[in-house]
Amino acid sequence: MAEILINIIGYRPDCDVPREIRVVLKSVFVGAVIVFAALLLYLAHRAPIPTRGNVAVLARLDAFTKHAAPDEGNTIPAFLALPGRTGRLGPDGDVSDPVTSLDETELGQAFCSSSIADLVRHEYPGYYDRWSDDRLERLVVEKHPEYANRYCMLSSRLDASANEVIKYELKRRSALAWAGVWVGTLLLTGLFAIACVNAYYRLLVGRFHTSPRAALAA
């Protein structure tokens, strides 16, 4: 077992290496391992890139607007005031699909309402102000049936439909996921430490063994 370990770490006597150099080299390698482990832990504790698989969708703009009262007016300010982050994510797809960011300023300039009459008046300001809501909605749906399921008018610059605009938050990692993070960190740090030890014994100590001083000592 000891022989296997010696072969893995590339051990060889380092008595030919001057003491001051040994101290410096070993300090550098120990510091490198500590920095490597700290970097891994820092990266592991950073918030992950939001994807479909690691976020909880709190609300979708179209559903939020659909269930709003018809007299509420533009629902976007209330939607933006909801807790969570604002992003874009389709209703279907793979768990690795990313949640893309949205310009809340641009979204705030759009208009959403559960009232078809309000949508039409927003799209054609001044044209239907004298029409009653019931008459306007009935005639619009008869001529344009798509308005029956339309709740928002979004800018094309948003590159998103109302059912893709979401409020979301990142899911918390489970105890099992955190255990995986720590095991992975320990494993990678151990491999890096072995690489450093090999670099020390196989490369640096080997240079001193082949130096003129080593030859004279022999």
N, CA and C atoms as a LAMMPS dump frame, in Angstrom:
ITEM: TIMESTEP
0
ITEM: NUMBER OF ATOMS
654
ITEM: BOX BOUNDS ff ff ff
-5.0000000000000000e+02 5.0000000000000000e+02
-5.0000000000000000e+02 5.0000000000000000e+02
-5.0000000000000000e+02 5.0000000000000000e+02
ITEM: ATOMS id mol type element x y z
1 1 1 N 0.821 -1.201 0
2 1 2 C 0 0 0
3 1 3 C 0.86 1.258 0
4 2 1 N 1.909 1.239 0.856
5 2 2 C 2.802 2.39 0.924
6 2 3 C 3.505 2.613 -0.403
7 3 1 N 3.882 1.49 -1.069
8 3 2 C 4.569 1.602 -2.359
9 3 3 C 3.653 2.202 -3.412
10 4 1 N 2.381 1.821 -3.367
11 4 2 C 1.411 2.375 -4.32
12 4 3 C 1.259 3.876 -4.101
13 5 1 N 1.174 4.276 -2.819
14 5 2 C 1.032 5.692 -2.5
15 5 3 C 2.249 6.48 -2.953
16 6 1 N 3.452 5.895 -2.757
17 6 2 C 4.687 6.564 -3.19
18 6 3 C 4.686 6.752 -4.697
19 7 1 N 4.21 5.731 -5.434
20 7 2 C 4.163 5.841 -6.897
21 7 3 C 3.157 6.896 -7.342
22 8 1 N 2.039 6.995 -6.6
23 8 2 C 1.01 7.971 -6.974
24 8 3 C 1.523 9.393 -6.807
25 9 1 N 2.204 9.653 -5.694
26 9 2 C 2.651 11.024 -5.435
27 9 3 C 4.042 11.294 -6.002
28 10 1 N 4.68 10.25 -6.547
29 10 2 C 6.002 10.44 -7.148
30 10 3 C 7.078 10.759 -6.138
31 11 1 N 6.961 10.227 -4.924
32 11 2 C 7.878 10.588 -3.843
33 11 3 C 9.315 10.169 -4.152
34 12 1 N 10.232 11.043 -3.803
35 12 2 C 11.661 10.734 -3.782
36 12 3 C 12.299 11.623 -2.722
37 13 1 N 13.378 11.208 -2.104
38 13 2 C 14.005 12.021 -1.052
39 13 3 C 14.37 13.407 -1.567
40 14 1 N 14.086 14.416 -0.755
41 14 2 C 14.392 15.788 -1.18
42 14 3 C 15.49 16.406 -0.322
43 15 1 N 16.38 15.537 0.234
44 15 2 C 17.454 16.049 1.092
45 15 3 C 18.462 16.877 0.314
46 16 1 N 18.536 16.678 -1.04
47 16 2 C 19.471 17.463 -1.836
48 16 3 C 18.961 18.882 -2.086
49 17 1 N 17.688 19.113 -1.804
50 17 2 C 17.132 20.441 -2.007
51 17 3 C 17.462 21.297 -0.79
52 18 1 N 18.082 22.456 -0.96
53 18 2 C 18.389 23.315 0.175
54 18 3 C 17.148 23.601 1.019
55 19 1 N 17.358 23.679 2.317
56 19 2 C 16.227 23.812 3.244
57 19 3 C 15.364 25.026 2.918
58 20 1 N 16.007 26.158 2.624
59 20 2 C 15.236 27.372 2.336
60 20 3 C 14.337 27.177 1.115
61 21 1 N 14.88 26.486 0.104
62 21 2 C 14.103 26.253 -1.121
63 21 3 C 12.951 25.289 -0.841
64 22 1 N 13.249 24.251 -0.013
65 22 2 C 12.182 23.298 0.338
66 22 3 C 11.018 24.021 0.997
67 23 1 N 11.343 24.887 1.95
68 23 2 C 10.294 25.615 2.673
69 23 3 C 9.476 26.475 1.717
70 24 1 N 10.165 27.173 0.826
71 24 2 C 9.459 28.056 -0.121
72 24 3 C 8.575 27.251 -1.053
73 25 1 N 9.119 26.179 -1.647
74 25 2 C 8.357 25.373 -2.603
75 25 3 C 7.139 24.73 -1.945
76 26 1 N 7.342 24.15 -0.763
77 26 2 C 6.211 23.505 -0.084
78 26 3 C 5.171 24.53 0.333
79 27 1 N 5.608 25.715 0.737
80 27 2 C 4.649 26.765 1.095
81 27 3 C 3.832 27.195 -0.118
82 28 1 N 4.513 27.297 -1.271
83 28 2 C 3.812 27.674 -2.502
84 28 3 C 2.767 26.636 -2.877
85 29 1 N 3.139 25.355 -2.808
86 29 2 C 2.2 24.303 -3.195
87 29 3 C 1.033 24.203 -2.213
88 30 1 N 1.316 24.334 -0.904
89 30 2 C 0.23 24.311 0.082
90 30 3 C -0.706 25.494 -0.141
91 31 1 N -0.121 26.661 -0.399
92 31 2 C -0.951 27.834 -0.683
93 31 3 C -1.794 27.652 -1.928
94 32 1 N -1.209 27.012 -2.961
95 32 2 C -1.954 26.778 -4.204
96 32 3 C -3.146 25.865 -3.965
97 33 1 N -2.959 24.829 -3.145
98 33 2 C -4.068 23.907 -2.838
99 33 3 C -5.165 24.639 -2.072
100 34 1 N -4.774 25.481 -1.106
101 34 2 C -5.765 26.226 -0.328
102 34 3 C -6.548 27.188 -1.225
103 35 1 N -5.834 27.892 -2.097
104 35 2 C -6.497 28.832 -3.015
105 35 3 C -7.436 28.087 -3.962
106 36 1 N -6.984 26.928 -4.45
107 36 2 C -7.807 26.125 -5.358
108 36 3 C -9.099 25.689 -4.669
109 37 1 N -8.991 25.213 -3.436
110 37 2 C -10.178 24.78 -2.692
111 37 3 C -11.11 25.958 -2.423
112 38 1 N -10.535 27.108 -2.056
113 38 2 C -11.357 28.295 -1.793
114 38 3 C -12.083 28.75 -3.051
115 39 1 N -11.396 28.667 -4.201
116 39 2 C -12.018 29.058 -5.463
117 39 3 C -13.181 28.129 -5.805
118 40 1 N -12.986 26.831 -5.584
119 40 2 C -14.067 25.875 -5.848
120 40 3 C -15.278 26.17 -4.962
121 41 1 N -15.03 26.442 -3.686
122 41 2 C -16.133 26.728 -2.775
123 41 3 C -16.833 28.03 -3.146
124 42 1 N -16.052 29.013 -3.588
125 42 2 C -16.649 30.285 -4.014
126 42 3 C -17.562 30.076 -5.216
127 43 1 N -17.068 29.325 -6.199
128 43 2 C -17.872 29.068 -7.392
129 43 3 C -19.107 28.236 -7.058
130 44 1 N -18.952 27.273 -6.143
131 44 2 C -20.08 26.406 -5.78
132 44 3 C -21.164 27.174 -5.03
133 45 1 N -20.78 28.218 -4.279
134 45 2 C -21.755 28.968 -3.49
135 45 3 C -22.346 30.15 -4.253
136 46 1 N -21.838 30.404 -5.442
137 46 2 C -22.44 31.465 -6.252
138 46 3 C -23.809 31.014 -6.746
139 47 1 N -24.689 31.978 -6.972
140 47 2 C -26.014 31.643 -7.495
141 47 3 C -25.858 31.03 -8.891
142 48 1 N -26.461 29.882 -9.127
143 48 2 C -26.324 29.241 -10.437
144 48 3 C -27.065 30.019 -11.516
145 49 1 N -26.703 29.763 -12.763
146 49 2 C -27.422 30.362 -13.877
147 49 3 C -28.851 29.823 -13.856
148 50 1 N -29.869 30.698 -13.853
149 50 2 C -31.241 30.2 -13.775
150 50 3 C -31.655 29.431 -15.025
151 51 1 N -32.152 28.233 -14.826
152 51 2 C -32.693 27.408 -15.903
153 51 3 C -34.059 26.882 -15.472
154 52 1 N -34.752 26.263 -16.409
155 52 2 C -36.075 25.739 -16.091
156 52 3 C -36.023 24.761 -14.913
157 53 1 N -34.929 24.016 -14.825
158 53 2 C -34.831 22.987 -13.802
159 53 3 C -34.544 23.499 -12.405
160 54 1 N -33.99 24.708 -12.277
161 54 2 C -33.626 25.169 -10.931
162 54 3 C -34.35 26.443 -10.498
163 55 1 N -35.461 26.779 -11.178
164 55 2 C -36.246 27.933 -10.756
165 55 3 C -37.673 27.512 -10.439
166 56 1 N -38.303 28.283 -9.579
167 56 2 C -39.734 28.123 -9.3
168 56 3 C -40.444 29.315 -9.928
169 57 1 N -41.353 29.039 -10.855
170 57 2 C -42.109 30.105 -11.521
171 57 3 C -43.222 30.565 -10.58
172 58 1 N -43.158 31.822 -10.156
173 58 2 C -44.137 32.363 -9.215
174 58 3 C -45.389 32.863 -9.928
175 59 1 N -45.232 33.393 -11.129
176 59 2 C -46.386 33.909 -11.877
177 59 3 C -46.003 34.091 -13.335
178 60 1 N -46.995 33.944 -14.212
179 60 2 C -46.838 34.254 -15.634
180 60 3 C -47.738 35.442 -15.953
181 61 1 N -47.247 36.315 -16.803
182 61 2 C -47.95 37.574 -17.057
183 61 3 C -49.347 37.344 -17.612
184 62 1 N -49.509 36.403 -18.551
185 62 2 C -50.833 36.207 -19.136
186 62 3 C -51.825 35.656 -18.111
187 63 1 N -51.395 34.671 -17.307
188 63 2 C -52.283 34.103 -16.289
189 63 3 C -52.602 35.128 -15.205
190 64 1 N -51.598 35.917 -14.832
191 64 2 C -51.809 36.962 -13.821
192 64 3 C -52.844 37.964 -14.317
193 65 1 N -52.738 38.342 -15.586
194 65 2 C -53.676 39.31 -16.162
195 65 3 C -55.058 38.696 -16.348
196 66 1 N -55.093 37.446 -16.764
197 66 2 C -56.376 36.761 -16.997
198 66 3 C -57.237 36.744 -15.744
199 67 1 N -56.619 36.577 -14.578
200 67 2 C -57.364 36.475 -13.329
201 67 3 C -57.523 37.822 -12.62
202 68 1 N -57.075 38.889 -13.279
203 68 2 C -57.24 40.217 -12.686
204 68 3 C -58.664 40.724 -12.942
205 69 1 N -59.109 41.637 -12.116
206 69 2 C -60.434 42.234 -12.309
207 69 3 C -60.435 43.084 -13.575
208 70 1 N -61.53 43.053 -14.369
209 70 2 C -61.579 43.831 -15.621
210 70 3 C -61.381 45.324 -15.413
211 71 1 N -61.766 45.837 -14.235
212 71 2 C -61.637 47.276 -13.997
213 71 3 C -60.288 47.652 -13.377
214 72 1 N -59.37 46.699 -13.328
215 72 2 C -58.074 46.979 -12.703
216 72 3 C -57.178 47.832 -13.579
217 73 1 N -57.448 47.852 -14.877
218 73 2 C -56.605 48.613 -15.787
219 73 3 C -55.363 47.834 -16.166
220 74 1 N -54.275 48.543 -16.398
221 74 2 C -53.019 47.906 -16.804
222 74 3 C -52.441 47.075 -15.651
223 75 1 N -52.268 45.789 -15.874
224 75 2 C -51.798 44.895 -14.796
225 75 3 C -50.281 44.818 -14.698
226 76 1 N -49.558 45.412 -15.63
227 76 2 C -48.099 45.271 -15.621
228 76 3 C -47.451 45.877 -14.37
229 77 1 N -47.85 47.079 -13.915
230 77 2 C -47.239 47.591 -12.675
231 77 3 C -47.418 46.643 -11.492
232 78 1 N -48.611 46.041 -11.368
233 78 2 C -48.84 45.1 -10.268
234 78 3 C -48.007 43.845 -10.451
235 79 1 N -47.842 43.406 -11.699
236 79 2 C -47.024 42.215 -11.962
237 79 3 C -45.567 42.481 -11.612
238 80 1 N -45.053 43.631 -11.998
239 80 2 C -43.655 43.966 -11.697
240 80 3 C -43.433 44.119 -10.197
241 81 1 N -44.478 44.46 -9.462
242 81 2 C -44.348 44.628 -8.014
243 81 3 C -44.357 43.298 -7.268
244 82 1 N -44.665 42.212 -7.957
245 82 2 C -44.655 40.902 -7.307
246 82 3 C -43.238 40.546 -6.863
247 83 1 N -43.09 39.719 -5.809
248 83 2 C -41.743 39.288 -5.41
249 83 3 C -41.115 38.408 -6.472
250 84 1 N -39.792 38.348 -6.453
251 84 2 C -39.073 37.515 -7.407
252 84 3 C -38.441 38.331 -8.525
253 85 1 N -37.738 37.635 -9.389
254 85 2 C -37.077 38.262 -10.53
255 85 3 C -37.977 38.17 -11.759
256 86 1 N -37.743 39.084 -12.692
257 86 2 C -38.501 39.085 -13.944
258 86 3 C -37.64 38.474 -15.038
259 87 1 N -38.22 37.562 -15.798
260 87 2 C -37.461 36.919 -16.865
261 87 3 C -38.377 36.389 -17.956
262 88 1 N -37.765 35.691 -18.883
263 88 2 C -38.495 35.11 -20.017
264 88 3 C -38.223 33.612 -20.053
265 89 1 N -39.296 32.817 -20.079
266 89 2 C -39.189 31.364 -20.153
267 89 3 C -40.472 30.813 -20.74
268 90 1 N -40.332 29.995 -21.771
269 90 2 C -41.498 29.396 -22.389
270 90 3 C -42.19 28.424 -21.456
271 91 1 N -43.482 28.131 -21.72
272 91 2 C -44.216 27.216 -20.839
273 91 3 C -43.764 25.772 -20.947
274 92 1 N -43.123 25.411 -22.037
275 92 2 C -42.669 24.035 -22.246
276 92 3 C -41.215 24.05 -22.692
277 93 1 N -40.533 22.914 -22.471
278 93 2 C -39.161 22.811 -22.915
279 93 3 C -38.341 21.901 -22.032
280 94 1 N -37.041 21.92 -22.257
281 94 2 C -36.103 21.082 -21.518
282 94 3 C -35.706 21.75 -20.212
283 95 1 N -35.318 20.924 -19.226
284 95 2 C -34.935 21.471 -17.919
285 95 3 C -33.701 22.359 -17.995
286 96 1 N -32.925 22.215 -19.066
287 96 2 C -31.711 23.026 -19.2
288 96 3 C -31.968 24.358 -19.892
289 97 1 N -33.211 24.616 -20.307
290 97 2 C -33.518 25.886 -20.964
291 97 3 C -33.226 27.043 -20.017
292 98 1 N -32.455 28.047 -20.464
293 98 2 C -32.137 29.158 -19.563
294 98 3 C -33.283 30.144 -19.43
295 99 1 N -33.349 30.796 -18.29
296 99 2 C -34.265 31.916 -18.095
297 99 3 C -33.522 33.175 -18.516
298 100 1 N -34.017 33.839 -19.545
299 100 2 C -33.338 35.037 -20.035
300 100 3 C -33.905 36.28 -19.349
301 101 1 N -33.07 37.285 -19.23
302 101 2 C -33.491 38.512 -18.55
303 101 3 C -34.351 39.361 -19.47
304 102 1 N -35.181 40.192 -18.86
305 102 2 C -36.036 41.119 -19.599
306 102 3 C -35.794 42.54 -19.095
307 103 1 N -35.943 43.491 -19.986
308 103 2 C -35.818 44.897 -19.622
309 103 3 C -37.129 45.333 -18.956
310 104 1 N -37.094 45.516 -17.633
311 104 2 C -38.316 45.874 -16.916
312 104 3 C -38.821 47.253 -17.329
313 105 1 N -37.926 48.141 -17.722
314 105 2 C -38.361 49.459 -18.185
315 105 3 C -39.177 49.329 -19.46
316 106 1 N -38.697 48.501 -20.377
317 106 2 C -39.42 48.257 -21.621
318 106 3 C -40.75 47.559 -21.348
319 107 1 N -40.729 46.586 -20.431
320 107 2 C -41.96 45.881 -20.09
321 107 3 C -42.962 46.831 -19.44
322 108 1 N -42.474 47.772 -18.642
323 108 2 C -43.359 48.707 -17.966
324 108 3 C -44.087 49.634 -18.912
325 109 1 N -43.606 49.761 -20.156
326 109 2 C -44.254 50.617 -21.132
327 109 3 C -45.319 49.873 -21.944
328 110 1 N -45.444 48.562 -21.716
329 110 2 C -46.446 47.77 -22.42
330 110 3 C -47.784 47.868 -21.696
331 111 1 N -48.766 47.142 -22.217
332 111 2 C -50.115 47.222 -21.638
333 111 3 C -50.734 45.847 -21.599
334 112 1 N -51.283 45.482 -20.429
335 112 2 C -51.995 44.217 -20.262
336 112 3 C -53.279 44.469 -19.504
337 113 1 N -54.345 43.77 -19.892
338 113 2 C -55.619 43.904 -19.202
339 113 3 C -56.504 42.716 -19.532
340 114 1 N -57.331 42.328 -18.573
341 114 2 C -58.302 41.266 -18.843
342 114 3 C -59.519 41.795 -19.582
343 115 1 N -59.587 43.119 -19.767
344 115 2 C -60.689 43.758 -20.484
345 115 3 C -60.307 43.948 -21.949
346 116 1 N -61.064 43.312 -22.842
347 116 2 C -60.798 43.472 -24.277
348 116 3 C -61.003 44.925 -24.685
349 117 1 N -62.003 45.564 -24.102
350 117 2 C -62.276 46.962 -24.44
351 117 3 C -61.069 47.852 -24.11
352 118 1 N -60.459 47.62 -22.949
353 118 2 C -59.28 48.419 -22.575
354 118 3 C -58.117 48.172 -23.525
355 119 1 N -57.939 46.919 -23.949
356 119 2 C -56.867 46.604 -24.901
357 119 3 C -57.069 47.341 -26.212
358 120 1 N -58.298 47.31 -26.726
359 120 2 C -58.583 47.957 -28.009
360 120 3 C -58.412 49.467 -27.887
361 121 1 N -58.91 50.051 -26.79
362 121 2 C -58.773 51.505 -26.623
363 121 3 C -57.311 51.904 -26.472
364 122 1 N -56.516 51.027 -25.843
365 122 2 C -55.084 51.33 -25.73
366 122 3 C -54.419 51.276 -27.102
367 123 1 N -54.826 50.313 -27.924
368 123 2 C -54.217 50.158 -29.251
369 123 3 C -54.692 51.247 -30.212
370 124 1 N -55.927 51.701 -30.047
371 124 2 C -56.491 52.73 -30.923
372 124 3 C -57.032 53.869 -30.058
373 125 1 N -56.146 54.665 -29.493
374 125 2 C -56.593 55.712 -28.559
375 125 3 C -57.518 56.738 -29.226
376 126 1 N -58.628 57.006 -28.552
377 126 2 C -59.565 58.03 -29.011
378 126 3 C -60.644 57.544 -29.956
379 127 1 N -60.47 56.373 -30.577
380 127 2 C -61.42 55.914 -31.589
381 127 3 C -62.703 55.343 -30.982
382 128 1 N -62.596 54.698 -29.827
383 128 2 C -63.748 53.975 -29.28
384 128 3 C -64.134 54.464 -27.882
385 129 1 N -63.814 55.699 -27.591
386 129 2 C -64.093 56.209 -26.247
387 129 3 C -65.593 56.295 -25.961
388 130 1 N -66.412 56.486 -26.989
389 130 2 C -67.854 56.632 -26.785
390 130 3 C -68.583 55.286 -26.83
391 131 1 N -67.874 54.253 -27.152
392 131 2 C -68.512 52.934 -27.22
393 131 3 C -68.58 52.324 -25.822
394 132 1 N -69.642 51.588 -25.575
395 132 2 C -69.71 50.867 -24.307
396 132 3 C -68.773 49.662 -24.361
397 133 1 N -68.341 49.223 -23.188
398 133 2 C -67.43 48.074 -23.13
399 133 3 C -68.063 46.835 -23.75
400 134 1 N -69.321 46.571 -23.433
401 134 2 C -69.979 45.361 -23.936
402 134 3 C -70.076 45.369 -25.453
403 135 1 N -70.472 46.487 -26.016
404 135 2 C -70.61 46.567 -27.467
405 135 3 C -69.259 46.431 -28.156
406 136 1 N -68.274 47.123 -27.623
407 136 2 C -66.942 47.082 -28.229
408 136 3 C -66.365 45.674 -28.174
409 137 1 N -66.47 45.018 -27.037
410 137 2 C -65.921 43.667 -26.896
411 137 3 C -66.645 42.682 -27.815
412 138 1 N -67.982 42.803 -27.903
413 138 2 C -68.75 41.877 -28.736
414 138 3 C -68.366 42.013 -30.204
415 139 1 N -68.278 43.239 -30.693
416 139 2 C -67.969 43.45 -32.105
417 139 3 C -66.523 43.067 -32.426
418 140 1 N -65.604 43.356 -31.496
419 140 2 C -64.199 43.015 -31.737
420 140 3 C -64.006 41.506 -31.791
421 141 1 N -64.628 40.775 -30.872
422 141 2 C -64.476 39.321 -30.857
423 141 3 C -65.134 38.69 -32.072
424 142 1 N -66.241 39.256 -32.53
425 142 2 C -66.891 38.732 -33.734
426 142 3 C -65.995 38.889 -34.953
427 143 1 N -65.328 40.019 -35.066
428 143 2 C -64.487 40.284 -36.235
429 143 3 C -63.076 39.743 -36.066
430 144 1 N -62.571 39.755 -34.824
431 144 2 C -61.208 39.285 -34.546
432 144 3 C -61.254 38.319 -33.363
433 145 1 N -61.562 37.036 -33.583
434 145 2 C -61.716 36.066 -32.481
435 145 3 C -60.462 35.913 -31.624
436 146 1 N -59.287 36.243 -32.182
437 146 2 C -58.053 36.075 -31.411
438 146 3 C -58.009 36.973 -30.179
439 147 1 N -58.811 38.042 -30.177
440 147 2 C -58.837 38.939 -29.023
441 147 3 C -59.457 38.277 -27.79
442 148 1 N -60.226 37.2 -27.996
443 148 2 C -60.862 36.541 -26.861
444 148 3 C -59.835 35.958 -25.897
445 149 1 N -58.657 35.614 -26.412
446 149 2 C -57.6 35.041 -25.567
447 149 3 C -56.35 35.926 -25.549
448 150 1 N -56.552 37.186 -25.83
449 150 2 C -55.42 38.111 -25.849
450 150 3 C -55.522 39.036 -24.645
451 151 1 N -54.407 39.143 -23.912
452 151 2 C -54.419 39.941 -22.694
453 151 3 C -53.364 41.046 -22.688
454 152 1 N -52.407 40.968 -23.595
455 152 2 C -51.285 41.916 -23.532
456 152 3 C -50.909 42.436 -24.911
457 153 1 N -50.356 43.633 -24.894
458 153 2 C -49.723 44.219 -26.067
459 153 3 C -48.301 44.57 -25.658
460 154 1 N -47.372 43.737 -26.085
461 154 2 C -45.974 43.908 -25.704
462 154 3 C -45.16 44.41 -26.881
463 155 1 N -44.137 45.158 -26.563
464 155 2 C -43.241 45.666 -27.595
465 155 3 C -42.481 44.513 -28.237
466 156 1 N -42.261 44.622 -29.543
467 156 2 C -41.486 43.59 -30.246
468 156 3 C -40.048 43.552 -29.764
469 157 1 N -39.594 44.653 -29.145
470 157 2 C -38.22 44.688 -28.634
471 157 3 C -38.024 43.745 -27.459
472 158 1 N -39.11 43.365 -26.785
473 158 2 C -38.997 42.421 -25.678
474 158 3 C -38.738 41.003 -26.164
475 159 1 N -39.14 40.71 -27.401
476 159 2 C -38.954 39.373 -27.97
477 159 3 C -39.533 38.307 -27.054
478 160 1 N -40.744 38.546 -26.568
479 160 2 C -41.397 37.603 -25.654
480 160 3 C -42.904 37.781 -25.761
481 161 1 N -43.621 36.673 -25.597
482 161 2 C -45.071 36.732 -25.52
483 161 3 C -45.479 36.783 -24.052
484 162 1 N -46.757 37.084 -23.808
485 162 2 C -47.214 37.268 -22.429
486 162 3 C -47.09 35.994 -21.601
487 163 1 N -47.224 34.82 -22.239
488 163 2 C -47.11 33.581 -21.462
489 163 3 C -45.654 33.178 -21.23
490 164 1 N -44.703 33.93 -21.794
491 164 2 C -43.282 33.672 -21.552
492 164 3 C -42.696 34.603 -20.498
493 165 1 N -43.386 35.688 -20.189
494 165 2 C -42.903 36.641 -19.185
495 165 3 C -43.266 36.106 -17.796
496 166 1 N -42.252 35.92 -16.971
497 166 2 C -42.488 35.272 -15.679
498 166 3 C -41.863 36.055 -14.53
499 167 1 N -42.377 35.785 -13.343
500 167 2 C -41.718 36.124 -12.092
501 167 3 C -41.227 34.81 -11.503
502 168 1 N -39.969 34.769 -11.079
503 168 2 C -39.399 33.505 -10.625
504 168 3 C -38.409 33.73 -9.501
505 169 1 N -38.075 32.624 -8.84
506 169 2 C -37 32.633 -7.853
507 169 3 C -36.224 31.327 -7.986
508 170 1 N -34.961 31.367 -7.618
509 170 2 C -34.132 30.169 -7.667
510 170 3 C -34.542 29.196 -6.566
511 171 1 N -34.579 27.923 -6.899
512 171 2 C -34.884 26.908 -5.897
513 171 3 C -33.699 26.748 -4.946
514 172 1 N -33.99 26.447 -3.706
515 172 2 C -32.925 26.187 -2.74
516 172 3 C -32.35 24.796 -2.972
517 173 1 N -31.033 24.678 -2.805
518 173 2 C -30.406 23.371 -2.95
519 173 3 C -30.794 22.46 -1.798
520 174 1 N -31.013 21.218 -2.112
521 174 2 C -31.338 20.238 -1.083
522 174 3 C -30.068 19.84 -0.326
523 175 1 N -30.256 19.153 0.798
524 175 2 C -29.108 18.665 1.572
525 175 3 C -28.264 17.713 0.736
526 176 1 N -28.928 16.926 -0.103
527 176 2 C -28.193 15.992 -0.963
528 176 3 C -27.347 16.746 -1.986
529 177 1 N -27.906 17.83 -2.527
530 177 2 C -27.148 18.622 -3.499
531 177 3 C -25.936 19.265 -2.844
532 178 1 N -26.114 19.789 -1.62
533 178 2 C -24.978 20.389 -0.921
534 178 3 C -23.922 19.337 -0.593
535 179 1 N -24.363 18.117 -0.236
536 179 2 C -23.405 17.043 0.019
537 179 3 C -22.591 16.761 -1.232
538 180 1 N -23.257 16.777 -2.382
539 180 2 C -22.547 16.568 -3.643
540 180 3 C -21.527 17.659 -3.912
541 181 1 N -21.882 18.906 -3.561
542 181 2 C -20.948 20.027 -3.735
543 181 3 C -19.693 19.818 -2.899
544 182 1 N -19.875 19.426 -1.63
545 182 2 C -18.715 19.243 -0.744
546 182 3 C -17.877 18.042 -1.161
547 183 1 N -18.53 16.956 -1.546
548 183 2 C -17.773 15.783 -1.998
549 183 3 C -16.99 16.117 -3.266
550 184 1 N -17.641 16.797 -4.185
551 184 2 C -16.948 17.188 -5.413
552 184 3 C -15.775 18.111 -5.147
553 185 1 N -15.971 19.052 -4.21
554 185 2 C -14.883 19.974 -3.86
555 185 3 C -13.705 19.223 -3.255
556 186 1 N -13.982 18.311 -2.34
557 186 2 C -12.914 17.523 -1.713
558 186 3 C -12.194 16.661 -2.743
559 187 1 N -12.952 16.044 -3.653
560 187 2 C -12.345 15.184 -4.663
561 187 3 C -11.435 15.972 -5.595
562 188 1 N -11.938 17.106 -6.103
563 188 2 C -11.128 17.919 -7.015
564 188 3 C -9.917 18.51 -6.309
565 189 1 N -10.11 18.92 -5.052
566 189 2 C -8.973 19.461 -4.296
567 189 3 C -7.93 18.377 -4.063
568 190 1 N -8.378 17.15 -3.76
569 190 2 C -7.433 16.042 -3.579
570 190 3 C -6.651 15.748 -4.845
571 191 1 N -7.325 15.756 -5.985
572 191 2 C -6.635 15.517 -7.258
573 191 3 C -5.632 16.635 -7.556
574 192 1 N -6.033 17.872 -7.258
575 192 2 C -5.117 18.99 -7.476
576 192 3 C -3.911 18.886 -6.558
577 193 1 N -4.132 18.468 -5.297
578 193 2 C -3.024 18.309 -4.357
579 193 3 C -2.057 17.224 -4.835
580 194 1 N -2.59 16.124 -5.359
581 194 2 C -1.733 15.054 -5.888
582 194 3 C -0.913 15.563 -7.061
583 195 1 N -1.543 16.371 -7.92
584 195 2 C -0.808 16.946 -9.051
585 195 3 C 0.313 17.856 -8.567
586 196 1 N 0.049 18.641 -7.516
587 196 2 C 1.082 19.53 -6.974
588 196 3 C 2.235 18.733 -6.364
589 197 1 N 1.895 17.671 -5.609
590 197 2 C 2.942 16.84 -5.004
591 197 3 C 3.793 16.18 -6.081
592 198 1 N 3.151 15.706 -7.145
593 198 2 C 3.904 15.117 -8.254
594 198 3 C 4.814 16.139 -8.916
595 199 1 N 4.304 17.354 -9.093
596 199 2 C 5.133 18.403 -9.69
597 199 3 C 6.353 18.677 -8.817
598 200 1 N 6.149 18.646 -7.495
599 200 2 C 7.265 18.904 -6.593
600 200 3 C 8.304 17.789 -6.663
601 201 1 N 7.861 16.528 -6.462
602 201 2 C 8.822 15.427 -6.362
603 201 3 C 9.38 15.006 -7.724
604 202 1 N 8.541 14.959 -8.745
605 202 2 C 9.005 14.445 -10.046
606 202 3 C 9.762 15.489 -10.847
607 203 1 N 9.348 16.752 -10.753
608 203 2 C 9.97 17.781 -11.58
609 203 3 C 11.041 18.57 -10.836
610 204 1 N 10.653 19.152 -9.687
611 204 2 C 11.579 20.053 -9.008
612 204 3 C 12.659 19.301 -8.234
613 205 1 N 12.256 18.332 -7.412
614 205 2 C 13.26 17.561 -6.672
615 205 3 C 14.146 16.796 -7.642
616 206 1 N 13.588 16.311 -8.74
617 206 2 C 14.379 15.592 -9.735
618 206 3 C 15.481 16.444 -10.329
619 207 1 N 15.235 17.733 -10.455
620 207 2 C 16.278 18.61 -11.002
621 207 3 C 17.483 18.672 -10.074
622 208 1 N 17.24 18.671 -8.776
623 208 2 C 18.351 18.723 -7.832
624 208 3 C 19.105 17.396 -7.794
625 209 1 N 18.41 16.287 -8.029
626 209 2 C 19.075 14.983 -8.048
627 209 3 C 20.008 14.848 -9.241
628 210 1 N 19.736 15.53 -10.294
629 210 2 C 20.599 15.461 -11.488
630 210 3 C 21.561 16.633 -11.579
631 211 1 N 21.563 17.465 -10.534
632 211 2 C 22.449 18.608 -10.541
633 211 3 C 23.886 18.174 -10.228
634 212 1 N 24.905 18.992 -10.586
635 212 2 C 26.308 18.682 -10.25
636 212 3 C 26.504 18.437 -8.768
637 213 1 N 25.793 19.185 -7.927
638 213 2 C 25.952 18.999 -6.482
639 213 3 C 25.57 17.579 -6.079
640 214 1 N 24.451 17.083 -6.671
641 214 2 C 24.02 15.709 -6.361
642 214 3 C 25.042 14.707 -6.845
643 215 1 N 25.625 14.957 -7.995
644 215 2 C 26.616 14.017 -8.536
645 215 3 C 27.863 13.961 -7.656
646 216 1 N 28.331 15.116 -7.143
647 216 2 C 29.499 15.139 -6.279
648 216 3 C 29.219 14.425 -4.963
649 217 1 N 27.974 14.661 -4.432
650 217 2 C 27.621 14.015 -3.188
651 217 3 C 27.591 12.514 -3.322
652 218 1 N 27.22 12.02 -4.49
653 218 2 C 27.187 10.581 -4.715
654 218 3 C 28.597 10.053 -4.74
